[in-house]
Amino acid sequence: MMYHRILPQNDYRFTTEEPGMVVEPKTFEMHIKTLQNEFTLIHLNDWIKRKKAGLPLPNKACAITFDDGWLDNYEFAFPILEKLQAPATLFAVSNMVGSNQTFWPNRIQNILSQPKDKMNGIDWFFEHFPDKTEAIGVDELAKLINTLKQRSDESLMRMIEEAEKTLSIKNPEKPVIVNESQLHQMAHSDLIEIGSHTQRHIRLVRGLPEKTYFDEIVGSKKQLEEIIEKPIHLFCYPNGDFCEDSVKLVSQHYQAAVTTRKGINNFDMNIYTLNRFGVHQDISNNTRKFLARISGV
């Protein structure tokens, strides 16, 4: 299972996030109870260890994972996992732990929320929305984000930083990512295993400098191990993007890794490119919808 954010609808952060990234706490609790009824919940790394050792595996095993390390994972998801005693893995971006930084789609959304008359000089806005007079809709935002993913991370950051400078946009005043103490607490709860989601959430595509692969894959592991004082065994590719070079390096330093590809993992799967099922509120807000989503059909 792949989750990102767990937020109630009355939380101000709910309205500032892409709908496809959020599940409400009451829906998340329903998910966990349903999974406990239908599957054997297991830490992903425990499943990997058993597989490598040739030990018996549950016929229907399920691992819960969270990407990015949002503060709301600690505020809303962690108490539910504790209440239901459900194991999970949280993939953290090491350089962002305890910071007010946020991810580029959220920064794009913040830019688009500014009045159009302030957008002079932001050429890419008018390129995508030449005749726009009203607010940007959710579907338009999602389409733009998917289009912008065709750019390199370097190009995206340059574009966003220039726009934020023009609009005098600063980082959020309040933390949006878990801090070191919260990460440490979860890691020592016996329920939450911490994995690496790189240093800076850079997509590990073909053609990056060798140092970039090393910093994002190996450097992030070292940083997170220092924070939680436990070994890091699992890795998560940002945006699900990977290439031969990144998979090779990940396989040298981790026990397994996950992508964003949808699907069930069988015994013969490459454990360094595992599939997951992503869910969000609209497609999983009742048991029937949720089971349909994870059916593998």
N, C-alpha and C positions, 0 to 999 in steps of 0.2 A: 504494500500500500504506500502511496506517495501523497503526503499532505504538505501544505505550505503554512497557511495561517488559520488560526482558530479564534474567531472573534464574534461577539454578539452583535446583532444588528444595531443596537443603540449605542455602540462604541463608535466614536468619531472616525476611527481608523477603518471601519468597515466600508464606509462610503468613499474612501480614498484608495481603495485597492481594486485591482481587476477582479471581477466576479468569479472568474475561473480559478482564483487562488485562495478562496475563503470557504470555510465551513463553520457554521455556528456551533457553540459548545454543546447545546442539547442534541444537535444532529451528530456531532462527533461521539457523544456518549452512546447514542443509538448504534452507531457504526461499531463501536468496540463490543457492545453486548451482542450484536448480531454476529460479529466475527468469532466471539468466544463460543457461540452456539454452533457455528458451522465449521470452525477450523480449530487447529491447535496453534495458539499464539506462541511465537518463539522469537528470541533475539536472532536477527539475521546471522550474526557471527556464530551463534551456537549451531545453527543449521549448517553453516559452512564447515565448522570444525567436525561435526558428525559426518558430513559428506566426505571430507578428506580422510577421515579415520575409518571409513567403511562401516560406521555404526548405524543402527536402525534409525530411520527417519519417519516422522509422522506422515501418514497418507495424505493428509490435507493440512499442510503447514502454512502459516501466514505471518509475515513480518511487517510491522508498522514502521514507517520512516517519515521524517520531516526534513524538508530542505530549507536552508538559509540560516536558521537560528533566530527567528523572530522572537521578540520579547513576549508576544502573546502565547507562544508555545509554552513558556514558563508560567504565565499568568493563568491560562485557561486550559491548555491541554494536559500539562503535568499533573494538576490536581485530579483530573478525571482518570488519568492512567494510574495514579496512586490509589484512588478509590476503588478501581476495578482490578488493580494489580495486573495491569497489562504491560508487557515489555515493549520497548520501542527504541529506535535509533534516531538521533538528531544529527544531521550533517551541518556543521558550522563553518562559516567563512572566517578564517583565523584573524585576518587583519581588521575585520569589522566587529569583533566581539567587544561589547561594552561601548560602542560608538554611536554617534547620531547620524552616521551615514545610512543611506538607503540604496536600493538597487535601481538600475537605470530605467526600467519601465515605470517605477514610481516617480522618478525624477521627470520623465517625459510627461506623465499625467499632471504633475504639478505645474510644469511649463504651460501645458495646454489649458490649465484652469485660469490663466492670466487673461485680462481683457485684450481683445484683438488689437486695439489701438496702441498697445504697448509692444506689439510684435514686429515693429519696423526694424529691419536689419536681420531678422531671423528668417533667412531665405527658405530653409527646408519647410517651415510652417506653411508658407504661401505656396510652395511647390505641391504639398499634399492637400491643402485646404484653400485653394485660390479664391473661392467665392463664399467662404464660410462667414456667416453673420451670427448664428446662434451658437450655444455651447456644443462642444464636441461630445457626441454620444458614446456609450459604452462599446457598441459594435465598431464604431469608427476608430476608437482608441485601440481596440484589439487588433484591427486590421493594420493600423499604422505600426504597432509594435512588431507584428509579424513581418512587415515590410522592412523595418529598420534592422531586423536580425540578419539581413543580408549584408550589412556593413560589418567591418571588423570592429573589435572592441576598442581599438585605438581611435578609429574614426568616430565611433559612437560617443566616447568620452569627450573628445574634442568638440563635437557638435553640441553636446549637452552643456559642457562647461561654458562655452561661449554664450549660449542662450541664457544660462543662469546668471552670468555676469551682466548681460544686457538688461535682464529683468530684476537684478539685485536679489536673487533668490538664494537663501542660505539653507544649510542643513536644518532639519527639525530641531526644535529646542529640547525636546524630551528624547531620551534614548528609544530606539526602535528595535535594537538587537540585544539579546541576552548579554549580561556582563560576565566577567570572569567568575565571580562568586556564585552566580546562578548556574552557570555551566558546570562548575565544580560540584555544586550541590546535586544537580541532576545526575551527573556522572557517578556519584557515590551513593545513589539511591537504590542500586541493584535493579532498577527498572529501566533506566535510560543509558544506552551506550552512545558515546559521542563518536562521530566519524568526521572525516575531512571533506569539505566542499570547496577546496582551494584556499589561497590567500586572499584573492581579490575578485573571485567569481568570474574569472576570465575563461572564455570558451576554449577548450583544448583541441582546436582544429589543426589541420595539417599546415605546416609552414611557419610555425612560431619559432622564435629563437630557442635554442636548447636551454638557456638559463631560465626562460619563462616556464617551460615545462617543469624544470627542476624546482624552482621556487614555489610554483602553484601546487605541485604534487608532493614533493618531499619537504619543502620548507613549511608548508601548512601543517603537516603531520608533527613536525618538531615543535612548532608553536603551540599547538593544541595539547600535546602531551605535557608541556611545561605548565599549561593552565590547569588541566584537570588532574595531573599527577597520576595518570594511568596511560597505558599504551593505546594507540589508535590503530584499529585493524581494518576499517572500512572506508571506502572512498565513494564520492558521488560527483559525476561529471556535470558541471554547470550547463544548463539548458539541454542536458543530455548529449552534448556534442563530444565526440571522441575521434581519435585517429589511431593509426598503428603505433606511432611514437608514444602517444600518451598512454595507451593501453599497456604497452611494453613496460614503461616506467612504473605505472601503477602496480602492475603484477609483481614487480621487484620489491615493493615496499608495503603492500597491503594484502590482506587475505581475500578480499573480494571488492567489487565495485558495482554500482547501480547506474542505470541510464534512466531516460524518461520514456522509453519505448513501452507501449502497452502490451501486456501479455503475461501468461502463466509461465513460471520457470519449472522445467522438469530436471530430472537427475543429470541429464547430459548437457545442460546449458553451460556456456562459457561463464564462469563465475566472476569474470571481470567486465562483463557487459550484461548484467542481469536486467530483466524487465520489471516494470511496476505498473500498478493501476493508480492513476491519478483521479481524485474525486473533488468535486466542489459542491457548494450548497444546492444549486438549482437541479443538479442531476442525481442527487443522492439524499434528498430531504425526507424520504420515507423508506421503509425497509424494502419494499418492492423495487423501487428505483435503484437502491444501493446494490441489491443482489443482482439486478440486471446488469449494472455497470461492471461488477467484478466476476461475471459469469464466464468471461473469456471468449464469448461469442463475438 
